[in-house]
Amino acid sequence: VLGLAIASLGTAAFAAESDRHLVMLKGNGVSASFQKEVDKLGGEITYSHDIGIAVVTGLSDDAAAALGGHKNVQEMVLDSSFELEETFDGESIDSVEAILDSPEDPAAAFFFPRQWHMRAIGADVAWNAGRRGSSDVTVAILDTGIDYGYPDLAGRVDLSRSVSFVELDDLYADFYFPGRHPVTDLHYHGTHVAATIASNGIVAAGVTSETTLIGVKVCSVFGGCEFGDVIAGILHAADNGADVANMSLGGSFTKAGNGLYVGFINRVFNYAKNQGMLIVVSAGNSAIDLDHDGNSYKTYCSTPATVCVSATGPTSAEGIN
C-alpha cells in the first residue's frame, strides 16, 4: 500500500545534454588521479558518490574522449533528459476551509466521495482495519518537488532530509519565493503524487495518512528530468533513510546503442536495494506491453528489483473490466 506509484508520466526517448557527462568509475569513490585529470581537461565534478558515480560538466568533445580513456573510468555517457508527459484531471480547488483535519479518518476528506481510485485499490478497507501508515516509514518522492505548505501535506514532509538537484529551479525558487526550502514545487506534479501517497485528508484522501515524506526534486518547473539528477536523487533517498522511493516518472529508449545507461541504472538500483529501499516506478501512459517490448528499455520499470505500477480506471467505465 505504501508504494503507490501514480502511472501518469511516460515519455519520449532520452535527449543528450551537451557538456554534462555521467561517469562510472572502477572501484569506490573518486580517486585523486581522476580528479586531477578532470581539472587538467577543464571540467568540474559537480556530483559524486562513494559507489563510484560522478557527474562531470564543462568538457569539450575532445576532453570528454580523453577522460573516457582514463584508467579509472569504467563507463562514461552524455547525460540525458526527457520531458514529463503532462496529465491533469481538470479538477482544481481555489480555497479550502480547513475545518476538518482527518488523518485518522481519510474517508472524511472533502473530495473522497469522488475518489473512486482509492476504493478500487481497497484503501478504504485498509483504513477501516487501522492501516493508515506510520510516521516511522519514510517515502521519498522523486519528482518536481513538494508544496509542503499545502493543507493535505502540512507536517508530513521532513524538510531536513529533502533536497533539490535542479539548479535552475533553485534560482527560480530563491528569486520568487525567498526563504522557501529549495524542494518547493514550482510545477504541480510532485505535490499531486505526494498527497496521493500520504495526506492529512483535508482536501483529498491519500493512500496513507501518517507516513513521513521526503521531497527529492529531480524534475524542473518545465517538466524536464535529467538522468543524472534522477540517479543522484535515488542515491540521496537510499542514504537518508527512505524505506520506499516513488518515481512517477520515466521514459524509454532502445537498448541497442544505449547499454551504458542500463549499466548506470543497475549499479544505482542494486545499491538502493542493498540499503533496504524499495523503488516503485510508474509504468506510464503509452499502453506498452512491457512483457513483450523487444529492444525497448522502459525507464525505470525494466530494471530488476523494482515494483512497476500500472493504472486502473473506474470499474463502471466502458472498456474497463
C-alpha positions, 0 to 999 in steps of 0.5 A: 500500500505504501508504494503507490506509484501514480502511472501518469508520466511516460515519455519520449526517448532520452535527449543528450545534454551537451557538456554534462557527462555521467561517469562510472568509475572502477572501484569506490569513490573518486580517486585523486588521479581522476580528479586531477585529470578532470581539472587538467581537461577543464571540467568540474565534478559537480556530483559524486558518490562513494559507489563510484558515480560522478557527474562531470560538466564543462568538457569539450568533445575532445576532453570528454574522449580523453577522460573516457580513456582514463584508467579509472573510468569504467563507463562514461555517457552524455547525460540525458533528459526527457520531458514529463508527459503532462496529465491533469484531471481538470479538477482544481480547488481555489480555497479550502476551509480547513475545518476538518483535519482527518488523518485518522479518518481519510474517508472524511476528506472533502473530495473522497466521495469522488475518489473512486481510485482509492476504493478500487485499490481497497484503501478504504478497507485498509483504513477501516482495519487501522492501516493508515501508515506510520510516521516511522516509514519514510517515502521519498518522492522523486519528482518536481518537488513538494508544496509542503505548505499545502493543507493535505501535506502540512507536517508530513514532509521532513524538510531536513532530509529533502533536497533539490538537484535542479539548479535552475529551479533553485534560482527560480525558487530563491528569486520568487519565493525567498526563504522557501526550502529549495524542494518547493514545487514550482510545477504541480506534479510532485505535490499531486503524487505526494498527497496521493501517497500520504495526506492529512485528508483535508482536501483529498484522501491519500493512500496513507495518512501518517507516513513521513515524506521526503521531497527529492526534486529531480524534475524542473518547473518545465517538466524536464528530468535529467538522468543524472539528477534522477540517479543522484536523487535515488542515491540521496533517498537510499542514504537518508533513510527512505524505506520506499522511493516513488518515481512517477516518472520515466521514459524509454529508449532502445537498448541497442546503442544505449547499454551504458545507461542500463549499466548506470541504472543497475549499479544505482538500483542494486545499491538502493536495494542493498540499503533496504529501499524499495523503488516503485516506478510508474509504468506510464501512459503509452499502453506498452506491453512491457512483457513483450517490448523487444529492444525497448528499455522502459525507464525505470520499470525494466530494471530488476528489483523494482515494483512497476505500477500500472493504472486502473480506471473506474470499474463502471467505465466502458472498456474497463473490466 
